Amino acid sequence: MGILKALVPAVLMNIYVVTLNQLYDVEIDKVNKPDLPLASGDFSRGTGIAIALISSLTSLTMGVMFRSPPLLLALIIWFLLGSAYSIQLPFLRWKGHPFLAPFSMMILMGLVYQLLFFIHIQKYMLARPVVITKPLVFATAFMCVLSFANGLLKDVPDVDGDRKFDIQTLSVIVGRERVFWLCVSMMLTAYGAAILVGASSSFPLSKLVTVICHSILAFILWLRAKTVDLSSNASTLSFYMFIWKVHYVEYLLIHFVR
């Protein structure tokens, strides 16, 4: 039940964020992602608004009902960052800022996901004292780098639509190639640091798994990056989706960090 109390409102808040983004990006998505429900016309704007309202209100209500301050704080920050990213108002619409967009992803996925959900599980599910562990520090640092890189990389396939609607992402400003290889370099650096962390472990199994697996992932990432055709939106989007796969593999490897 403790896991569900975190999982269900988190899924609902994620639905709110992605629905809100589609509501404000309908015209852009018709160029970049025409298969999305609102851009394709499968969902009406009214349906999208209803989904966003119901999912966000239900998520926040659950956060209050479950009486876990770190869980509620995580949901509130998620709601605020997701709203600031998409909503077209003065000082908002962070999507159009070259660094605020990846920074918001880093805060959410690198800090909120790792720290606040950890505290919720430790204190309000397992009734344990909150102790800052090596896996927690590693996960937070590693995911901050990966999520910031993801925040930059997600705009590489969307350059055409973003440029047409004057969305000044870093990919639009300096070009796809520079941003792409900057992101790859950041991720390879993170894997290099993970290898060093694994090598420093005094537990043989931890050292073996973390060093070998992160070395393999770094090598696969480099090989995959070399095959990307940056002039093709399909190729760059495929690589971006591949990055999410290796991102989530890390959640398995964290268990071996000691």
C-alpha positions in Angstrom: 0.0 0.0 0.0 2.9 2.4 0.7 4.2 1.9 -2.8 0.8 2.4 -4.3 0.3 5.6 -2.3 3.4 6.9 -4.1 2.8 5.3 -7.5 -0.8 6.2 -8.2 -0.6 10.0 -7.5 2.7 10.1 -9.3 1.2 8.5 -12.5 -1.7 10.9 -12.3 0.6 13.9 -12.0 2.6 12.7 -14.9 -0.6 12.4 -17.0 -1.4 16.1 -16.0 2.0 17.3 -17.1 2.1 15.6 -20.5 -1.6 16.5 -21.2 -0.9 20.1 -20.3 2.1 20.1 -22.6 0.0 18.8 -25.5 -2.7 21.4 -24.8 -0.3 24.2 -25.3 1.7 22.6 -28.1 -1.0 21.5 -30.5 0.2 23.5 -33.5 3.9 22.6 -32.8 3.0 18.9 -32.4 1.2 18.9 -35.7 4.7 19.5 -37.2 6.9 17.5 -34.7 4.6 14.8 -33.4 1.4 14.6 -35.5 0.4 11.2 -34.0 -0.2 12.6 -30.5 -3.9 12.5 -29.4 -4.6 16.2 -29.4 -2.5 17.0 -32.5 -4.1 14.2 -34.5 -7.6 15.2 -33.4 -8.2 11.8 -31.6 -8.9 13.9 -28.4 -10.7 17.2 -28.4 -9.3 20.2 -26.5 -12.2 19.8 -24.0 -11.2 16.2 -23.4 -7.6 17.3 -22.9 -8.6 20.0 -20.4 -10.8 17.5 -18.5 -8.0 14.9 -18.3 -5.5 17.6 -17.0 -7.9 18.9 -14.4 -9.1 15.5 -13.1 -5.6 14.0 -13.0 -3.9 16.9 -11.2 -6.7 17.5 -8.7 -6.9 13.7 -7.9 -3.2 13.5 -7.5 -2.9 16.5 -5.1 -5.9 15.3 -3.1 -4.3 11.9 -2.7 -1.1 13.6 -1.6 -3.1 15.4 1.2 -5.0 12.3 2.2 -2.0 10.1 2.6 -0.4 12.4 5.2 3.1 12.1 3.9 4.7 15.6 3.7 7.6 14.5 1.4 5.1 12.8 -1.0 2.8 15.9 -1.1 5.8 18.2 -1.6 7.0 16.0 -4.5 3.6 16.3 -6.1 3.4 20.1 -5.6 6.8 20.6 -7.1 6.0 18.3 -10.0 2.8 20.3 -10.6 4.5 23.6 -10.5 7.4 22.6 -12.7 5.1 20.9 -15.2 2.9 24.0 -15.3 5.8 26.4 -15.6 7.2 24.3 -18.5 4.1 24.5 -20.7 1.8 27.4 -19.7 2.0 30.4 -22.0 2.2 33.3 -19.5 4.8 35.9 -18.6 7.9 34.3 -16.8 6.5 30.9 -17.6 6.6 28.7 -20.8 10.1 27.4 -19.7 9.9 25.1 -22.7 11.1 28.0 -24.8 14.1 28.7 -22.7 17.4 26.9 -23.6 18.3 26.1 -20.0 15.2 26.4 -17.9 13.6 23.4 -19.6 16.5 20.9 -19.0 17.0 22.5 -15.5 13.4 21.7 -14.6 13.8 18.1 -15.7 17.0 17.8 -13.6 15.2 19.2 -10.5 12.2 16.8 -11.0 14.0 13.6 -12.1 17.3 14.1 -10.4 16.2 15.5 -7.0 12.5 15.2 -6.4 12.2 11.6 -7.7 15.3 10.4 -5.8 15.1 12.3 -2.5 11.5 13.0 -1.7 10.1 9.6 -2.8 13.0 7.9 -0.9 12.0 9.8 2.3 8.4 8.9 1.8 9.2 5.2 1.5 11.7 5.2 4.4 9.8 7.2 6.9 6.1 6.9 6.0 6.1 3.4 4.6 8.8 1.5 6.4 8.9 3.7 9.5 12.7 3.8 9.5 14.9 6.8 10.2 16.0 8.7 7.1 19.6 7.9 6.4 21.5 9.3 3.5 23.0 6.3 1.8 25.7 5.8 -0.9 23.2 4.5 -3.4 20.9 7.5 -2.8 23.8 10.0 -3.3 24.9 8.1 -6.4 21.4 7.9 -7.8 20.8 11.6 -7.2 24.0 12.7 -8.9 23.8 10.3 -11.8 20.1 11.1 -12.5 20.8 14.8 -12.4 23.3 14.5 -15.2 21.2 12.1 -17.3 18.0 14.1 -16.8 19.7 17.4 -17.8 21.1 15.7 -20.9 17.6 14.3 -21.7 16.1 17.7 -21.3 18.5 19.1 -24.0 18.3 16.0 -26.2 14.5 15.9 -26.4 14.6 19.1 -28.4 17.0 17.7 -31.1 14.2 15.9 -33.1 11.9 18.9 -32.7 14.0 21.6 -34.3 11.8 22.1 -37.3 8.6 22.8 -35.3 10.4 24.8 -32.6 12.0 27.1 -35.1 8.8 27.6 -37.0 7.0 28.7 -33.8 10.0 30.6 -32.4 10.7 28.2 -29.5 14.3 29.1 -28.7 15.7 25.8 -27.5 19.5 25.2 -27.4 19.1 23.0 -30.5 17.6 25.9 -32.4 20.2 28.4 -31.2 23.4 26.4 -31.7 22.3 23.5 -33.9 21.4 19.9 -33.5 24.9 18.4 -33.9 26.5 20.5 -31.1 23.7 19.7 -28.6 23.6 16.1 -29.6 27.3 15.5 -28.9 27.2 17.6 -25.8 24.5 15.3 -24.4 26.3 12.2 -25.4 29.5 13.5 -23.7 27.6 14.3 -20.5 26.1 10.8 -20.4 29.5 9.1 -21.1 31.0 11.2 -18.3 28.3 10.1 -16.0 29.0 6.4 -16.9 32.7 7.0 -16.3 31.9 8.4 -12.8 29.7 5.4 -12.2 32.5 3.0 -13.1 34.8 4.8 -10.7 32.2 4.5 -7.9 31.8 0.8 -8.6 35.5 0.3 -8.7 35.8 1.9 -5.2 33.4 -0.5 -3.6 34.7 -3.0 -1.1 32.0 -5.5 -2.1 33.1 -7.8 -4.9 29.7 -8.3 -6.4 29.0 -4.6 -6.3 32.3 -3.8 -8.0 31.8 -6.5 -10.6 28.2 -5.6 -11.6 28.6 -1.8 -11.5 31.9 -1.7 -13.4 31.0 -4.2 -16.1 27.4 -3.1 -16.6 28.2 0.6 -16.8 31.1 -0.1 -19.2 28.8 -2.0 -21.4 26.1 0.7 -21.3 28.6 3.4 -22.1 30.0 1.4 -25.1 26.4 0.7 -26.4 25.6 4.4 -26.0 28.7 5.5 -28.0 28.0 2.9 -30.7 24.4 4.0 -31.0 25.3 7.6 -31.1 27.7 7.0 -34.0 24.8 5.6 -36.1 22.4 8.6 -35.7 21.6 10.6 -38.8 21.1 14.1 -37.4 19.4 15.2 -40.5 16.6 12.7 -39.9 14.0 13.5 -37.3 13.1 9.8 -37.1 16.7 8.8 -36.4 17.2 11.4 -33.7 13.8 10.6 -32.1 14.7 6.9 -32.1 18.0 7.7 -30.3 16.1 9.9 -27.8 13.7 6.9 -27.0 16.8 4.7 -26.7 18.2 7.0 -24.0 15.1 6.6 -21.9 15.7 2.8 -22.0 19.2 3.1 -20.7 17.9 5.7 -18.2 15.6 3.2 -16.6 18.2 0.4 -16.7 20.0 2.5 -14.1 17.2 1.9 -11.6 18.2 -1.7 -11.6 21.9 -1.1 -11.3 21.4 1.3 -8.3 20.7 -1.8 -6.2 24.2 -3.0 -6.7 25.9 0.3 -5.6 27.5 -0.3 -2.2 
